[in-house]
Amino acid sequence: MDTPPRDTEPRDTPPRASATLRAATRVLADAGVPNPAVDAELLLAHVLGARRGGAQAAALRDDALAAEQHDRLQSLIARRARREPLQHLTGLAPFRHLELEVGPGVFVPRPETEGVAQLAIDALRAVASRHPRAVDLGTGSGAIALAMATEVPGAEVWAVELSERAHAWAARNVARYGTPATHLVRGDLAEALPELDGTLDVVASNPPYVPDDAIPRDPEVRLFDPPQALYGGADGLDIVRVLSGTARRLLRAGGTLVIEHGEWQGAPIRDLLAADGWRDAATHPDLTARDRTTTAIRP
Ligand SMILES: C[S@@+](CC[C@H](N)C(=O)[O-])C[C@H]1O[C@@H](n2cnc3c(N)ncnc32)[C@H](O)[C@@H]1O
């Protein structure tokens, strides 16, 4: 007897951008990702080799996705659902006009630090020299140092980082964006650059400042930012105390110190700086009106 005809196999239909994006957004929302639709679009854009607008346009047109693109996206969405930082998945973090390479072992630069860099840039631009000099202590990916080096013409900028892994990321970004007058140094900010003592115009830093027992809630921070980038002792200010001494040593009289810190640390940092003899300590709000930066002048 003849075998009965089998049901026809369903025809392979390529996955479509719009449905894929909707499903990805749902997965990320269920995982508690804060901006699921944005992250889904950015990951689709990454897979397509496009900007976010390109992913949105692909969804509007309901483009077909190649199987390989679809599979790659599914794998990235699964990792994001496990709360791997978006920037680790794309390999890039935007910072002012830069796109910095980031990944495991380096602190992902944050939007609020763009304002810290602005204060450092303003101080550097106000220096009456064609070659103002600055250092970024604890440079991580190189964010503040590279912003200063690329946005202040003629500036000579040093970047200091202790962690070997973070230093390697900074080296990639300095190779990509650094000027000939950008110098990356691996070392402890406590003893950094003694040959420059008394010669710098600006010292900027976003140091580790989280109190040891204030474990961050966001898994992206708690699980993926290096502990060495986060924690600053019982009150979070251990590195700030060291920084105050190093900055006093490195700055010329009249030079500016710019420190990023936690929302509630402005007053203790001003007190600490006043006790160390700094002048005009002032705390500045970020774009969300939170006190996030303190500046002071070397007497
Ligand atoms: C909060 S992260 C900031 C990174 C970068 N400046 C930014 O804003 O994205 C602090 C950085 O300081 C580095 N660091 C911590 N202690 C240090 C020390 N004693 N000397 C030099 N760097 C240090 C950490 O490895 C980390 O890269």
The ligand as an ORCA input file, in Angstrom:
! r2SCAN-3c Opt
* xyz 0 1
  C      33.845     55.210     39.237
  S      35.113     54.603     38.190
  C      35.236     55.994     37.059
  C      35.851     55.692     35.733
  C      35.814     56.858     34.746
  N      36.556     57.990     35.272
  C      34.399     57.279     34.456
  O      33.962     58.306     34.970
  O      33.706     56.574     33.710
  C      36.572     54.773     39.224
  C      37.869     54.328     38.554
  O      38.961     54.556     39.477
  C      39.849     53.457     39.426
  N      40.600     53.423     40.686
  C      40.167     52.993     41.888
  N      41.140     53.168     42.815
  C      42.200     53.715     42.176
  C      43.496     54.121     42.602
  N      43.885     53.996     43.861
  N      44.321     54.656     41.675
  C      43.934     54.789     40.373
  N      42.713     54.419     39.916
  C      41.850     53.891     40.801
  C      38.934     52.272     39.211
  O      39.624     51.154     38.712
  C      37.920     52.858     38.215
  O      38.343     52.681     36.889
*
